[in-house]
């Protein structure tokens, strides 16, 4: 039998994902009343690195004595905007675990590999007192740096063949990593090569936190305990260094304010009179006015 709270959370997430203003207001109210301790772990990396298998291993370990939520971002269908892969199918073993909630989201073809609703859905799990939220991105390339805006700790998962590819990686992707993971370490020679490339990069790019490099084999479960230890070390480091925590929270807050402004503007735009819009559209088509002039005219009526 499905727990009523699971159904409640599912329905609430659907409203939040659709940016329902009333649901977002309820969420804000709930969070004001809480001192949440939820830890957000972002997992990113190229396709084929084994992110989902590794996520599965983390769920298995963490859910023994903690509540774990997973936000699994899937690429969108071009036709329906729905999630294509469905990570919940790939994580069936946790379907009856009362400590685990897995939600697949479509990225709705957003750049950066994340759904626009991701930060709000993370906040839903905070409101329901989950201990961990794991966010797994699409893994479409090197533009996924948005994950750092929502995560307390970012894991960059690479596969053994990544050594040469990393030479061409944009610096921003490497810089967001708090923990590097070389997965599929059973492919020993290639894994060692990738490890050495990362180790050299870390040495040449010193910062306050020295990102550890962990070798794992997600299929075998090898290295997962060590990985969890390193995640905990990073969490402790953030707690001990409030300035770094403040900068992360500032980045997160800026993004959330911008997103909410965009939501309110979109709501105003939806109030534009359709007839007036059609009139301006026809004028643009006939070259009687420019698109910017038409936009200014239409927005004046709803933004003032």
N, C-alpha and C positions, 0 to 999 in steps of 0.2 A: 504493500500500500504506500502511495506517495505521501510524504509529509506535507501537511497543509502549508507550512512555511515555504516549502520549495515552490509550490504553485503560486503563492503570494509573491515571492521574489521574482519568479519568471514573468508574471503579468506586469509587475512594476518595472522590470528591465525593458520589456517590450514598449511600454509607454515612454520610458526615458530614451530608448534608442530612437524612437520616433519624435523625440524632442517635444513631448507634450508639456506645455508650460505649467499646467497644474501639478503634474507629477514632479517636475523639477522644483517647484516651490515646496512641495511636501518633503522632498529630499533635503533641501536646504534647512528646513525646520528641524528635521530629525537629526541632522549633523550638528546643528547648533547646540543640541541638548546632550551631545556625546563628546567624550575625550577619547577619540579613537586611537588605537595602537596598531592598526592594520599595517602590515609591511607589504609593499608592492615590489614584485620582482619582474622586471622586463626581460624577455628572452627574444633575441633577434639573431640574424645570421642568414647566410645564403641558403637557397633551396637545396635539399639533399644533405644538410649538415646533421640531421637527426634531432631537430628541435622538439618535435612532438614526442618522440620516444624518450628523450631526456626529461621533458615535462612530466611524462607518465611516471618516470622513476622518482621525481621529486614529490609528486602527489602521493605516491605509495609510502614514502618515508615520512613526509611532513604530516599527513593526515592521521597518523597513529595517535597523536595527542594534540592536534590543532585542527581548526576549521580552515579549509583551503578552497578558494574559488579560482577558477581558471577562465580567463577571457581569451578565447582562441580566435584570432582574426583570420578569416578566410578571404581569398580573392572573390570578387563579386561576379555573378553571372551578368553578361552584357545585356541579357534580355529581361531579367527579373530584379536585378540588384540584390539578389539573395546570396547567401553563402554557398559556395560550390562544394568545398571539401568536407565540411562538417566534422570538426575535430572530436565532437562527442562520439561519433562512430568509432574513431580511432582510440578512444579511451573508455571503451565499454566496461572494462573491469571495475570501474569506480561508480558505475551507475546506481548501485544499491548502498553505497557508503554514505551514511548520514552526515559525515564531516566534509563531503566534497560536493561542490556545485560547479558544473562545467557549462559554459555558454559560448557557442560559436556565433560570431558576428561577421556580417559582410563588411568589407572595407568600403563598399559602394564606390569602388574605383577611386578612392582618395589617394593622392600621392602620399608617400611616407609609410604605406603599408598598414595604416591604422584607420579604424572607423572613427568618424567625427564624434561619435557618442562615447568613445572609449573612456575618457576621464569621468564622465557622469556615471557610467556603469561601475567603474572602480569605486566611486563614492557610494553607490548602492550597497556594495558589499561591506564597505566601512560602516554604513548605517546599520547593517545586520550583524555586526560584530564578528566578521571573519578575521582570522589571525593573519592569513596570507592571501594575497591576490597575485596570481601569476598571469602575466600578459604575454601571449606568444604572437609575434607579428607574422605577416605573410611571408617575408623573406624574399622580396622581389628585387633586391639589389642594394645599392648603397645610399638610398635616400631615406632610410628608416630612423633617422636621428631624432624624430619626434618622440620616440619611446622614452628618452631621458626626461622629458617634461612631466611624465606621469609616474616614473619609477623611483623607488628609493635605491634600488640596486639594479644595474643593467648587466646582463650576461650576454656576451657575444660568442655564439657557438659557431665553430668552424670545423670543417672536415679535413682529413689528412691531405687532400689534394689542394688545399687552400694556400699552400706556401707560395707558389708562383703568383696566384691571383692577388694575394695581399700586397704585392709590390705595386699594383696598379690601383689599390683601394684609395678612396678619398680619405684624407686625414680625419675628417669628422666622424666617420664610422668607427675608426679605431679609438678615437678620443672619448667616445661615450661609454666605453666598456669599463666597468668596475671589476669584472671578473672575466677572464678569457677562458674558454673551454675548447679544448681540442678533442672532439668526439671521434668515435670509431678508432680509438687508439690501438686496437688489435691489428690495424694495418701499420705495423711498427715503423718501417723506414720512412714512409710518407708522414706519419704522425710526428716523428722526431724532427723532420725537416720543418714542418709547420710550427712546432713548438719553438724551434730555434729562431725562426723568423719573427715570431711574436716577442720572444725574449729580447731579441736585438732591438725591436721597435720600442719596447717598454724602457729599455736601458737608455735609448737615445731621446726619449720624451719623458723626462722625470716630472712628477707632480706630487701634490700633497699625499695622495693615496697611491701606493705602488700596486697596480692590479696584479693579482696572482694569476698563474696559468695552470689550469687543472686538466689533466688527461682523463678522459672518461670513455667507457664503452657502454652506451645506454642499453644496448641489447643484453649485455652480460651483467649490467648493474655495477660494473667496475668504476671506482672513483667517485661514486655519487655521495658517499659519506664525507669524503674529503671536500667535495664541492659544497655541501651544506655547511661544513665548518668555515669555509672561505666566505660564504654568504653571510654567516653570522659575524665573522671578523669585520666585514665591511659595515654591517649594521652597527656594531659597537663603535667603529671609527666615526661614523656619522653622529652618533649620540655624544661622543667625546669631543667632537669638533663642531660646535653650534654654528660657526660662521659658514661652513660648507653646507650644513643643513638649511641655513637661512637662504643661501643663494639658490639652492634647489627649489625650495618652497616659493621663492620669489619668481623663478622661471615658470613654475607650475601655475601660480596665481595670475601672472601676466597672460598666459595662454588661456586660462579659464575666463578671465574678464573679456578678452578679445572675442572668444567664442560666444559668450553670452550676449555681447554687443551685436555680433553678427546675427544671432538668433532673433533678437528684438527687432533689428532692421528688416530681416526677412519677414517677420510678422507684419510689420508696417507695409512692406511692399505688397503683401497679399491683400491689403485693403485698397489698393489702387482700383479705381472704377474700370471694369473691363471695357466699357464702351470708349472711354477716354484713351485707354491703352491702344485699342484698335485704330482709333483716329490717328494717334501719333505713329503707330506702326505703318499705316498707309502713307503718311507724309514722308517717313524715312525711305520707304520703298520708291516713292516718286521723286526722291531727292529734293523735297520741299523743306526738309530740315535735316540736321545732322543727328546721329544717334546720341551724342553727348547732350545736345540741346533737348532732345526728346526725353532723355532720362532725367535731366534737371527739372523739366516741366512736370513730369509725372511725380517725382519725389517731393517736390515743394508742397504738394497737397496732403502728403501723409506724414512727413517728418517734422513739420513745424508744430 
